């Protein structure tokens, strides 16, 4: 099988996704349909789909078909943080980075959010709250909440950056578990209400308070860990 033919087919599939404006979770044509459309063999299509799946551009579900990925091409560890051993500093730096732009992102969402955007934000806000109440893992829903706000900002680059950041947070987010769960619910409600009401400054400061609470916890946790290392 020619690598160049596979690469050409990959580009054709990508162009098809763009031209047809397919969204995350939209279904792609079948292997047979793609092979016919691009005048290549089924094995070439399968190889091209395998590459796109590895790049998180599509998701192949056995028995269901091929779909546009929600991750939109973001790799599993896009910032290369997986093998950094200094967990505390990584988390602290991540929260500090988020403090730089997420408050403004929230204020933009309060200004530009559509009805659908607000519905999505409220959905994730409620899902996070329910999962916390049930004592279940809420990190995927929490990421969904912040990514929905990024989308509501109307800035495509902010949306993409937020996806990258939150795909990297999972590595060590467990360190803030339990201690900040109740605060998370309160802050998320405030942020959601401000965005829904078009309160630009309120959304900005609600996000600052939310992330600063995490940052302050990490400062205290960092001191605690340092003290333990000295013993």
N, C-alpha and C positions, 0 to 999 in steps of 0.2 A: 504493500500500500504506500502510495506517494505521500510524504510529509507535506509537500507543497499543496497537494490536492486537499488534504485534511485542513490545512491552514486557510486555504481559499474558502472551503466549506464553512469553517468557523466564522470567517468574516461575513459570509452570506447570511448565516443564522443571526449574527449580531445585527446586521443591517435590517433583517426582517423584523427583529424585535423592536428596533428603533422606528422603522417606517410604519409598522402597524401599531406603534405606541402601546405595546403590551406592558401591563403593570405587574407588580409582584403577585404571584399566585395565578396569573393567567396561564392557560394551557397552550402549549405549542402543538403544531401538527404532529401526526404520528411519524415514525421512522420511514414508513413507506411513502407517505405524502411528501416528506422532505426530500427523500431520494428522487422522487419523480419531479419535484419542483426544481431541484438543482442539478438534475441529470447526472447523478453519481450513484454508486452502489450503496446498499444498506450498511455495509461494514464501514464505509467512509463516514456516513452519518453517525453511526454509533460511536466511532472514535472521536469525531468532532464534539458530540454531546458529552462524552466522557471528559474531555478537556474542559469544556464549559462548566461542567458540574464541579470539577476540581477547583475551578476559579470562583465558585459560588455565584455564578451568573444564572445557572438553572439548577433545578432539583429534579432528579429522576426518581419517581415513585413506582415501585414494582406493581404492575397490575392497574395502575391509575393513569400513567402517562408522564410527560415531561412538562414542568412548570417553570415560570420565571421565579427566580429566588427572591425572597424577602431581603436577603443580605446584599443583593445588587452588586456582586463582584468583590465583596469585602472578604479578605482571607481570614483564617481562623485566629491568627495572631498578627494583625496588620502593623502594630507598632513594635513588634519584636520583644515583648516584655516577658514572654513565657519563661525564659531561662535566666532572668535577672533574680539574683538571690535576695537582694535587699527589699523584701516585700513592703515594709512600712514606708520607706521613702518613695517607692513606686506609687503606692496608693495616695500618699500625701501630695506628690507632684501631680497626679491625675486630678485630684479634687481642686488643687490650685489652678490648673489649666482650665477646668470647667468654670471656676469662678471668674475667669477672665472674660468668657464670652456667653455662657448660658444665661446670665441675668439679662443681657441685651437681647438675646434670642427670645426670652420670655416676653420682653416688652414688645418686640416685633410681632410676636404671636398675638398679643392683645390688640395690636393695631390691624393686623392683616388676616387673622384666622377666619376661615369660612365656617358655615354651619357644620359641614362634614368634619372639618378639623376639630371643632369644639366637641362634637360627638365622639371622635376618636380619643381625644384627651380625657374626657369624662369616663369613657369606657375603661381606659387603663388605670385611671385614678381609682375607680371602684374595684377593679380587679386586684390591684395592689392591696387595697384595704381588706378585701375578702380573704385573700391568701394569707395576709398577716394574721388576721383573726383566727384562721384555721391552722396556723402554725406551719404553713407550707412554704416552699421556696417561691419567693415573689420576684426574683431578680430579672427574669425575662420580661415580666409585666412592668417592672420599674424602668427597664431600658425602653420598653415600648412607650411609656409615658413621656420620657424625655425626647425620644425620637419623634413622637407625634407633635410635641411642641416645636421641635426643630422644623418639621414639615410645615407647620402652621405659620412659621416666620416668613414663608414665601421666598426664602433664600436657599437655592438648591445646593450651594456649597456648604452652608451651615448644616443642612440636612445630612449631607454625605459625611462631613467631619464628625457629627454627633453619632452617626452609625458606627464609624471607625472607633471612636472613643469608647462607646458602650460595648462594643464587641471585645474590647481589651479589659474592661473593668471586671468581668466575671472571674478573672484569675484570683483575685484576692478580696472580693467584696464581702466574703464571709466574716471578715474582721470587724465589720460594723454591724453585724447581725445582733438581734435581740435588744441591744442597748438603744439603738436609734429607730426601732420599728414604729413605736408610738408617735415619735416626732415626725417620721416620714409621712404617716397618714395625715397629720395636722398640716404639715407644710404643703403636701400635694393638694389638699383641699383648697388652701389659700391661693396657691398658684392657679389652680383650675378656675376658681371663682373670679379672680382678677382678669384672667384671659377672657372668660365668658362675658364679663361686664365691660370689656374694653378698657380696663384700668391699666394704662401703660406703665406708670410709675409703680403702682401696686404690684404688678406682675414682676417687674424688675427686682424690687426689694424682697418680695416673697421668695424668689429664687436665690437671692443673696443669702437670706436667712437660712434657707434650706441647706445650701452647700456649706455655709460657714459653720453650721452646727456639726456637719460631718468633719469639717477641717479641725474644729476645736477638739472634737473627740479624738481625732488622730494625733493631735499635738500631745494630749494627755497620754494616749496609748503609747506614743513614741517614747515619752519620758519613762513610762513604766517598763517598756522593753529594754531601754538602755540600763535602767537600774538592775534589772534581772541579769543582764549580761555582765555587770560588774561584780555580782555576788559569786 
